[in-house]
Amino acid sequence: MSFRNRDYCPGAMSALDYQLKESLRKYLLNLLKWKPCTVIMVTHNFEDAVYLADRLVIMQGRPCNVAGEYKFAVHREERSEEYCSQQLAYLNKIKIDK
């Protein structure tokens, strides 16, 4: 879905099966190669963020506040499975103060 040159990705990828999720990730990465743009993706899944994001902003609380920010050292197109696994393990260990 597109609105004024901004792309929106509605819906949660967590509801998809593994093969469809992988296909959608590859499609999004190819789309971003073809048409570079800013995409804001809201997810509760660090795995989606590790594979697709350049930067991760962690939100928490009500009202919502920025609890932390994480920038990946390796560009998303150059990330190996090993790098993604390491980043995912690191992000799952992060303790955010409430």
C-alpha positions in Angstrom: 0.0 0.0 0.0 1.4 3.4 -0.9 0.4 6.9 0.2 2.3 10.0 -1.0 5.6 8.2 -1.8 5.6 6.4 1.5 5.2 2.6 1.7 3.2 0.9 4.4 3.3 -2.8 5.2 0.1 -3.6 7.1 -0.3 -6.8 9.0 1.9 -9.1 11.0 4.3 -11.5 9.3 4.2 -13.7 12.4 0.8 -15.1 11.2 2.5 -16.5 8.0 4.1 -19.9 7.6 7.9 -20.1 7.3 8.0 -20.4 3.5 5.6 -17.5 2.9 7.4 -15.4 5.4 10.8 -16.1 3.7 9.3 -15.3 0.3 7.8 -12.0 1.6 11.2 -11.0 3.2 13.0 -11.7 -0.1 10.3 -9.8 -2.1 10.6 -6.8 0.3 14.4 -6.8 0.0 14.2 -6.9 -3.8 11.6 -4.2 -3.8 13.9 -1.9 -1.8 16.8 -2.6 -4.2 14.5 -1.6 -7.1 12.9 1.4 -5.4 14.8 2.6 -2.4 12.4 4.3 0.0 11.7 4.6 3.7 9.7 1.8 5.2 8.4 1.8 8.7 7.6 -1.7 9.9 6.0 -2.3 13.3 6.7 -5.7 14.6 6.9 -7.6 17.9 9.3 -10.1 16.3 13.1 -9.4 16.5 13.7 -11.9 13.7 11.8 -9.8 11.2 13.8 -6.8 12.3 17.1 -8.5 12.0 16.5 -9.6 8.4 14.8 -6.4 7.2 15.8 -3.4 9.2 18.6 -0.9 9.0 17.7 0.5 12.4 15.6 -0.9 15.2 13.7 1.5 17.5 12.4 -0.3 20.6 9.2 1.1 22.0 7.6 0.3 25.3 5.1 1.6 27.9 1.8 3.4 27.9 2.0 6.0 26.7 4.6 4.7 24.3 8.2 5.9 24.7 11.4 5.1 22.9 13.2 2.6 25.2 16.2 2.1 23.0 17.7 2.2 19.5 19.9 -0.3 17.7 21.7 0.2 14.4 23.0 -2.9 12.5 26.7 -2.7 11.6 26.2 -4.8 8.4 23.9 -3.7 5.6 20.8 -5.9 5.3 21.8 -7.1 1.8 25.2 -8.3 3.1 24.0 -10.1 6.3 24.9 -13.8 6.6 22.7 -16.3 8.4 25.4 -16.4 11.1 25.4 -12.6 11.6 21.5 -12.7 11.8 21.6 -15.5 14.4 24.1 -13.6 16.5 22.1 -10.3 16.3 18.9 -12.1 17.1 20.5 -13.8 20.2 21.9 -10.4 21.3 18.5 -8.6 20.9 16.7 -11.4 22.8 19.1 -10.9 25.7 18.5 -7.1 26.0 16.8 -6.1 29.2 14.8 -2.9 28.8 14.1 -1.1 32.1 10.4 -0.4 32.7 
